[in-house]
Amino acid sequence: MEALNAIAAVGGMPEVAGSQPAAAPAGTFSTWFGQQLDGVNQQLQQAELGMQQLAAGTSGNVHAVMIDLEQAKLALQLLVQVRTHALEAYQEVLRMQV
């Protein structure tokens, strides 16, 4: 790798991808997952509020309430799938032999 970087420094070759150390990630998976969980929770609360308003008769827009419900449902399903795949990957790493 050092030889390729030396050639690139002379100008005979473009910079090799990945030759520079990658910047540290801004956060961890748990931080990202927590933020996503908060977002899904807000979507669920907004959908619930829309349902309550629809039941009380203060909102006549059934279409918007149904869209909010479906978006919240899909966001929750996606987050559960991400969690499941992350756990499966973690378990697979634990099963690896050193």
Secondary structure by P-SEA (a helix, b strand, c coil): caaaaaaaaaccccccccccccccccccaaaaaaaaaaaaaaaaaaaaaaaaaaaacccccaaaaaaaaaaaaaaaaaaaaaaaaaaaaaaaaaaccc
